[in-house]
Amino acid sequence: MNLFNQRKNKSFNYKPKFQQENETTPNEMSSKWDELKQTRKHQSNKGFRLSGWIVIFILVIILWYVLSNYEL
């Protein structure tokens, strides 16, 4: 019964006829991609921290202004 047997994807050993010799290999591309992800990760964290603190600071000022109008 083929109800629970999954088909496997076909894999091909395709080599282009006119492939350049100096193209990057998949391992080299993955290492470059990993380096790029690490640099982006550090940059985005710094930007988020600064923007987050600015938003929190603005919300505190607005809250302070609103609560100062409710003096008894």
DOROLUM-765151 format. One line per field, with one value per residue: residue in one letter; chain; x, y negated, z negated of N, C-alpha, C in turn. Coordinates in Angstrom, 1 decimal. Atoms other than C-alpha are relative to their C-alpha. Layout:
% residues N
type	c(A; ...)
mol	c(A; ...)
nc1	c(X; ...)
nc2	c(Y; ...)
nc3	c(Z; ...)
cac1	c(X; ...)
cac2	c(Y; ...)
cac3	c(Z; ...)
cc1	c(X; ...)
cc2	c(Y; ...)
cc3	c(Z; ...)
END
This chain:
% residues 72
type	c(M; N; L; F; N; Q; R; K; N; K; S; F; N; Y; K; P; K; F; Q; Q; E; N; E; T; T; P; N; E; M; S; S; K; W; D; E; L; K; Q; T; R; K; H; Q; S; N; K; G; F; R; L; S; G; W; I; V; I; F; I; L; V; I; I; L; W; Y; V; L; S; N; Y; E; L)
mol	c(A; A; A; A; A; A; A; A; A; A; A; A; A; A; A; A; A; A; A; A; A; A; A; A; A; A; A; A; A; A; A; A; A; A; A; A; A; A; A; A; A; A; A; A; A; A; A; A; A; A; A; A; A; A; A; A; A; A; A; A; A; A; A; A; A; A; A; A; A; A; A; A)
nc1	c(0.8; -0.8; 0.6; -0.9; -1.3; -0.3; -0.9; -1.2; -0.3; -1.1; -1.2; -0.7; -1.4; -0.1; -1.2; 0.2; -1.0; -0.9; -0.2; -1.3; -0.8; -0.2; 1.3; -0.2; 0.5; 1.1; -0.6; -0.5; 1.2; 0.6; -0.9; 0.2; 1.3; -0.1; -0.6; 0.9; 1.0; -0.6; -0.1; 1.3; 0.6; -0.6; 0.5; 1.4; 0.2; -0.3; 1.1; 1.3; -0.1; 0.1; 1.4; 0.9; -0.2; 0.6; 1.4; 0.3; -0.1; 1.2; 1.2; -0.1; 0.3; 1.5; 0.7; -0.3; 0.9; 1.4; 0.3; -0.2; 1.2; 0.9; -0.4; 1.2)
nc2	c(1.2; 1.2; 1.1; 0.7; 0.1; 1.3; 0.0; 0.8; 0.9; -0.5; 0.8; -0.1; 0.4; 0.9; 0.9; 0.9; -0.2; 1.1; 0.5; 0.7; -0.7; 0.8; 0.2; -0.4; -1.3; 0.2; 0.1; 1.4; 0.9; -0.1; 0.7; 1.4; 0.3; 0.0; 1.3; 1.1; -0.1; 0.4; 1.5; 0.6; -0.3; 0.9; 1.3; 0.2; 0.0; 1.3; 0.9; -0.2; 0.5; 1.5; 0.4; -0.5; 0.9; 1.3; -0.1; -0.1; 1.4; 0.9; -0.5; 0.4; 1.4; 0.1; -0.4; 1.0; 1.2; -0.4; -0.2; 1.2; 0.8; -0.6; 0.4; 0.2)
nc3	c(0.0; -0.2; 0.7; 0.9; -0.6; -0.6; -1.1; 0.2; -1.1; -0.9; 0.0; -1.3; 0.0; -1.1; -0.1; -1.2; -1.1; -0.1; 1.3; 0.2; 0.9; 1.2; 0.8; 1.3; 0.4; 1.0; 1.4; 0.1; 0.1; 1.3; 1.0; -0.2; 0.5; 1.4; 0.5; -0.2; 1.1; 1.2; 0.0; 0.0; 1.3; 1.0; -0.4; 0.3; 1.5; 0.5; -0.5; 0.7; 1.4; 0.0; -0.4; 1.1; 1.1; -0.4; 0.1; 1.4; 0.5; -0.5; 0.7; 1.4; 0.0; -0.2; 1.3; 1.0; -0.4; 0.2; 1.5; 0.7; -0.1; 0.9; 1.3; 0.8)
cac1	c(0.0; 1.5; -0.6; 2.2; 5.2; 6.6; 8.1; 11.7; 12.8; 14.9; 18.5; 20.4; 24.1; 23.9; 27.1; 26.7; 28.4; 29.9; 30.5; 33.2; 36.1; 36.4; 32.8; 32.5; 31.8; 28.7; 30.9; 32.5; 29.1; 27.8; 30.8; 30.3; 26.6; 27.4; 29.7; 27.1; 24.5; 26.8; 27.5; 23.9; 22.9; 25.2; 24.1; 20.4; 20.7; 22.4; 19.8; 16.9; 18.3; 18.7; 15.3; 13.7; 15.2; 14.0; 10.5; 10.4; 11.7; 9.0; 6.3; 7.6; 7.5; 3.9; 2.8; 4.5; 2.6; -0.7; -0.4; 0.8; -2.6; -4.4; -3.1; -5.6)
cac2	c(0.0; -3.4; -5.5; -6.2; -5.9; -9.3; -9.8; -11.0; -13.9; -13.1; -14.3; -15.0; -15.3; -18.2; -19.9; -22.9; -22.7; -26.2; -26.6; -29.1; -27.7; -30.6; -30.4; -30.0; -26.6; -26.0; -25.6; -29.0; -30.6; -29.2; -30.5; -33.9; -33.8; -32.8; -35.8; -38.1; -36.8; -37.4; -41.0; -41.8; -40.2; -42.5; -45.6; -45.0; -44.4; -47.8; -49.6; -48.0; -48.8; -52.5; -52.8; -50.8; -53.1; -56.2; -54.9; -54.0; -57.5; -59.2; -57.0; -57.9; -61.6; -61.3; -59.4; -62.0; -64.8; -63.0; -62.1; -65.6; -67.0; -64.7; -66.5; -66.5)
cac3	c(0.0; 1.1; -1.2; -3.7; -1.5; -0.5; 2.9; 2.9; 5.0; 8.0; 7.9; 11.1; 11.7; 14.1; 15.3; 17.6; 20.9; 20.8; 17.1; 16.1; 14.2; 11.7; 10.4; 6.7; 5.2; 3.0; -0.1; 0.6; 1.1; -2.2; -4.1; -2.6; -3.4; -7.0; -7.4; -6.0; -8.4; -11.3; -10.3; -9.7; -13.0; -15.0; -13.0; -13.4; -17.2; -17.7; -15.6; -17.4; -20.8; -20.0; -18.3; -21.2; -23.8; -21.9; -21.6; -25.3; -26.2; -24.1; -25.7; -29.2; -28.4; -27.0; -30.1; -32.3; -30.5; -30.7; -34.4; -35.3; -34.1; -36.6; -39.7; -42.6)
cc1	c(0.9; -0.6; 1.0; 1.4; 0.2; 0.9; 1.2; 0.2; 1.1; 1.2; 0.7; 1.5; 0.3; 1.3; -0.2; 1.1; 1.0; 0.2; 1.4; 0.8; 0.2; -1.3; 0.2; -0.7; -1.1; 0.5; 0.5; -1.1; -0.6; 0.8; -0.2; -1.4; 0.0; 0.6; -0.9; -1.1; 0.5; 0.1; -1.3; -0.7; 0.5; -0.5; -1.4; -0.2; 0.3; -1.1; -1.3; 0.1; -0.1; -1.4; -1.0; 0.1; -0.7; -1.5; -0.5; 0.1; -1.1; -1.2; 0.0; -0.3; -1.5; -0.7; 0.2; -0.9; -1.4; -0.3; 0.2; -1.3; -1.1; 0.3; -1.3; 0.1)
cc2	c(-1.2; -1.2; -0.7; -0.1; -1.3; 0.2; -0.8; -0.8; 0.6; -0.9; 0.3; -0.5; -0.8; -0.8; -0.8; 0.2; -1.2; -0.7; -0.7; 0.7; -0.8; -0.3; 0.5; 1.3; -0.2; -0.1; -1.4; -1.0; 0.1; -0.6; -1.5; -0.4; 0.0; -1.3; -1.2; 0.0; -0.5; -1.5; -0.7; 0.2; -1.1; -1.4; -0.2; -0.1; -1.4; -1.0; 0.2; -0.5; -1.5; -0.4; 0.4; -1.0; -1.4; 0.1; 0.1; -1.4; -0.9; 0.4; -0.5; -1.5; -0.3; 0.4; -1.0; -1.2; 0.3; 0.1; -1.3; -0.9; 0.6; -0.3; -0.2; -1.2)
cc3	c(0.0; -0.7; -0.9; 0.5; 0.8; 1.2; -0.3; 1.2; 0.8; -0.1; 1.3; -0.2; 1.3; 0.0; 1.3; 1.0; 0.0; -1.4; -0.2; -1.1; -1.3; -0.8; -1.4; -0.2; -1.0; -1.4; -0.2; -0.2; -1.4; -1.0; 0.1; -0.6; -1.6; -0.6; 0.1; -1.0; -1.3; -0.1; -0.1; -1.4; -1.0; 0.4; -0.4; -1.5; -0.5; 0.4; -0.8; -1.4; -0.1; 0.3; -1.1; -1.1; 0.3; -0.1; -1.5; -0.7; 0.4; -0.7; -1.5; -0.1; 0.2; -1.2; -1.1; 0.2; -0.3; -1.5; -0.7; 0.1; -1.0; -1.5; -0.8; -0.9)
END
